Amino acid sequence: MEQPKEQFKTSVGGQALMEGIMMRGPEKICCAVRRPDGEIDLKMEDVKHHPWQKIPLVRGSLAMIESMVLGYRYLMHSAEVSMGEDFEQEESKFDKWVNEHCGPKAQNALFVLAALLGGGLAILLFMVLPTLITGLIGGVFPLGRWPKVILEACIKLSIFVLYLFLCGRLPEIRRLFQYHGAEHKTIACYEAGQELTVENIRTHTRFHPRCGTSFLILVLLISIFLYSVLPWNNMALRVVYKLLLLPVVMGISYELLKWCGRCDNLLTRIVRAPGLWVQRLTVFEPDDSMIQVAIAAVTPVLPERPEDGLW
């Protein structure tokens, strides 16, 4: 079916959750989660604006950290709402202690710590491990500089794609990826200027150029080019250099993502093509009940005038 032509690019974005979706508009954030009784639970909060959001390159890494913290917090909230009483039964002693003894600031600090631990795991998988494997192979088979760069890039991309593929095989994660599709299709329908109904949303594409998956693949690709100039004589030093360059990589990737989200030409289509392809592993077709949740999440965060939320 032919897709309606987009009329404008909006800053509205979101994240898939457990049986729910978090949508973020220019001023409001809404989290919609399907409860065990079938009703949709809504949670609202104001968007926090920061001075660094207007600084190119700097805002990329800071926005990523903010998104990880916010996303983890809402993911835990969605688990609590969607599981109902079962969530309370499975709650650990540590979780109960946190809820009883920690205030909002302390809980936010724990969310930051959890997000950093998640980021540390990603660094281990996609930065340290490829370098380690390449170094071990290079110790057995003598390789020049550029063969090592190519080998490390292939290992890094293979780990990333395999990780996403395996995640999508898990039933719970597959449902999460279906909600991801509902989020994308709903935003596409809004950007096309159509009424947000299940019937209209169903006709739109599940792929979107401003997806977090596209950002991650851009980070990997940009890192391959920037890290190619780093020395190979010391594996530990190479990893340290990678960590120091990571904010630069994320900054460039973020600006490219914004550019691809605003413009539609041959060059931007080439840049966003890898991200759209990888979204086939993280964005699945939703059912109508998931689209209903997406509508509930996005409606409260839409600006009164569409031009107020332009990307």
C-alpha positions, 0 to 999 in steps of 0.5 A: 500500500502506498504511504501517505507523503509526510507533511512535516518533521516533528520532534515527537519521539518515544520508546517501547516499554513492557506492554506500553509506550513512552512518548515525548513531545516538546513540553510533555512526556506521557507513558501509556501501559496496558494493565492486566485488566485491559485498561490503559494506565497513563503517567505524565510529566514535564519535559526538562529543558537544558542549555546543552541541548542547543550545543551541537556535538556536545548534546549527542552524548548527554542526550544519550545518557538522559534517554538511557536514564529516562528509559530505564525509569519508565521501563521499570514503571511499565513492568510494575503496571503491566504485571500488577500484583505479580510484580509485587510478589517477585519484587526483591528485598533490595527493591523493597528497601529502595522503595521504603528508604530512598527518596526521589533523588536517591532513586534517580541516582540508582537509575543513573547507576543502572543506566551506566552499568547498561552502557558499560555492558555495551562498551564491553560488547562493542568496543572492548571485545572486538579489539580483544578478538582482533588482537588475538587473531593478529597474534596468530596470523600476522595482519597489517594495519588496515586488515585489522581495522576491517576485521575489527569492524566486521566483528563489531557489526556481527556482534551487534546484528547477532545480539539484536537478532537473538533478542528478537527471538525472545517472546517478551522482547518480540512484544517490546519490538512490536510496541516499537513498531506501534510507536513508529507507525503512530508518529508517521501518521501524525507527521503525515497530518492524518487523524490518529486512528487505528485504521490510519496508523495501520497503513503507515511504515514501521520504519523511521529515520529518527529511531534509536536503532538508527542512532546506534548503527550510526555510532558503530559506523562513525566509530569504525572510521574514527577508530581506524587511525588509533594505534594497534601496538597496545590493545589496552591503550587502544581501548582507552583512546576509544573511550576518550573518543566516544563522546565525539562519536556520539556527538557526530552521530546525533547531528547526522541523525537530526540531519537525516530526520529533517532532510530528504535527499539522496545523501540523507537516504544513503546515510540513514539506509543502514539504520532503516535496514537494521530496524528490521531486527528491532521494529515489528508489526504491532497488533491493534491493541498496541496501536491503541496504547500508542495513540493514548501515549502520543495524544497528550504530548502533541503541541496545540500547533504542529509547527510548535513541535517541528524537528 
